[in-house]
Amino acid sequence: MTVGGEAERDERSELPQSVIADLRADDRRRQALTRLAECERALPISDLARHVAATERDEPVDEVPADAADAVRRDFFQQHLPKLTATGVVTYDSLVGTVELATDDERLLADDGETDAADETAPDSESRRDPDAESGG
């Protein structure tokens, strides 16, 4: 069974570069992926949200106000978990409220410098960044 599980994981890690770029386009998703990779285990979504809020606020995790952590948690449920679970990047266990990294695709955890080059290969990225298109000439 382990071999079959690993084969599934390998197939999921072959996401198109445009999907990787889209998943990494949001700061909160990047922070969440980084934290999940650091922990190497399932985390309660509330702990993950508190960690991301602490990073955003540049303060210790234990000093993050509950309302700030709750806002990040809601954002995860509304925007980020649907994308991350649909692509097989994370698994969410709704019975216990934990999220876990489900891929070892290093492109998801690349430094921002590496992501910039990858973003340019994403569809429509040139039209968004073309200075001539913005200046009309």
C-alpha positions as CSV (number, residue, x, y, z in Angstrom):
1,M,0.0,0.0,0.0
2,T,2.8,2.4,0.7
3,V,4.1,2.2,-2.8
4,G,0.7,3.0,-4.2
5,G,0.4,6.0,-1.8
6,E,3.8,7.3,-2.9
7,A,2.8,6.9,-6.6
8,E,-0.2,9.1,-6.0
9,R,1.9,11.7,-4.2
10,D,4.4,11.7,-7.1
11,E,1.6,12.3,-9.6
12,R,0.2,15.2,-7.6
13,S,3.6,16.8,-7.4
14,E,3.6,17.3,-11.2
15,L,1.4,20.3,-11.2
16,P,1.7,22.7,-14.2
17,Q,3.9,25.7,-13.5
18,S,0.9,28.0,-14.0
19,V,-0.8,26.3,-11.1
20,I,2.3,26.5,-8.9
21,A,2.5,30.3,-9.8
22,D,-1.1,30.8,-8.9
23,L,-0.8,28.9,-5.6
24,R,2.3,31.0,-4.7
25,A,0.7,34.3,-5.8
26,D,-0.7,35.0,-2.3
27,D,1.4,35.8,0.7
28,R,-0.8,33.9,3.1
29,R,-0.6,30.7,1.0
30,R,3.1,31.0,0.7
31,Q,3.5,31.5,4.5
32,A,1.1,28.6,5.2
33,L,3.0,26.3,2.8
34,T,6.3,27.2,4.4
35,R,5.0,26.6,7.9
36,L,3.5,23.2,7.0
37,A,6.8,22.2,5.4
38,E,8.7,23.2,8.5
39,C,6.4,21.3,10.8
40,E,6.3,18.1,8.7
41,R,3.0,17.1,10.4
42,A,-0.6,18.0,10.5
43,L,-1.4,21.3,12.2
44,P,-4.7,22.5,13.6
45,I,-6.0,25.2,11.2
46,S,-6.3,27.6,14.1
47,D,-2.5,27.2,14.9
48,L,-1.6,27.7,11.3
49,A,-3.8,30.8,11.1
50,R,-2.2,32.2,14.3
51,H,1.3,31.6,12.9
52,V,0.5,33.3,9.6
53,A,-1.1,36.3,11.5
54,A,2.0,36.5,13.7
55,T,4.2,36.6,10.6
56,E,2.1,39.3,9.0
57,R,2.0,41.4,12.1
58,D,5.7,40.8,12.9
59,E,5.0,39.7,16.5
60,P,5.3,36.6,18.6
61,V,2.6,33.9,18.0
62,D,1.4,34.2,21.6
63,E,0.8,37.9,21.3
64,V,-1.5,37.7,18.2
65,P,-5.0,38.9,19.2
66,A,-7.8,36.3,18.8
67,D,-9.7,38.5,16.3
68,A,-6.6,38.7,14.0
69,A,-6.1,35.0,14.1
70,D,-9.8,34.4,13.5
71,A,-9.7,36.7,10.4
72,V,-6.8,34.7,8.9
73,R,-8.6,31.4,9.7
74,R,-11.8,32.6,7.9
75,D,-9.7,33.7,5.0
76,F,-8.1,30.2,4.8
77,F,-11.5,28.5,4.7
78,Q,-13.0,30.9,2.2
79,Q,-10.0,31.4,-0.2
80,H,-7.0,29.3,0.4
81,L,-8.0,25.8,1.6
82,P,-10.3,25.2,-1.4
83,K,-7.4,25.9,-3.9
84,L,-4.8,24.0,-1.8
85,T,-7.0,20.9,-1.3
86,A,-8.4,20.8,-4.9
87,T,-4.8,20.7,-6.3
88,G,-3.8,18.0,-3.8
89,V,-1.1,20.3,-2.2
90,V,-2.6,19.9,1.3
91,T,-5.1,17.6,3.0
92,Y,-7.6,19.0,5.4
93,D,-9.2,16.7,8.0
94,S,-12.5,18.3,8.9
95,L,-13.1,15.9,11.8
96,V,-10.2,17.2,13.8
97,G,-9.6,20.5,12.0
98,T,-6.0,19.8,10.8
99,V,-4.2,20.7,7.6
100,E,-1.1,18.9,6.3
101,L,1.2,19.3,3.4
102,A,0.5,16.5,0.9
103,T,3.2,17.2,-1.7
104,D,7.0,17.4,-1.7
105,D,7.0,19.6,-4.9
106,E,9.9,22.0,-4.1
107,R,8.5,24.6,-6.5
108,L,5.9,25.5,-4.0
109,L,8.5,26.3,-1.4
110,A,11.0,28.1,-3.7
111,D,12.6,31.4,-2.7
112,D,10.8,34.5,-4.0
113,G,13.6,35.0,-6.5
114,E,13.0,31.6,-8.0
115,T,9.3,32.3,-8.2
116,D,9.7,35.5,-10.2
117,A,11.2,33.6,-13.0
118,A,8.5,30.9,-12.8
119,D,5.7,33.6,-12.7
120,E,6.9,34.8,-16.1
121,T,6.0,31.5,-17.6
122,A,2.5,31.6,-16.3
123,P,-0.2,32.4,-18.8
124,D,-1.0,36.1,-19.3
125,S,1.9,37.1,-17.1
126,E,3.6,39.1,-19.9
127,S,0.4,41.1,-20.6
128,R,0.1,42.0,-17.0
129,R,3.8,43.1,-16.7
130,D,4.4,44.6,-20.2
131,P,5.4,48.2,-19.6
132,D,4.7,49.1,-23.3
133,A,1.2,47.8,-22.9
134,E,0.7,50.1,-19.9
135,S,2.1,53.2,-21.5
136,G,0.1,52.6,-24.7
137,G,3.2,52.5,-26.9
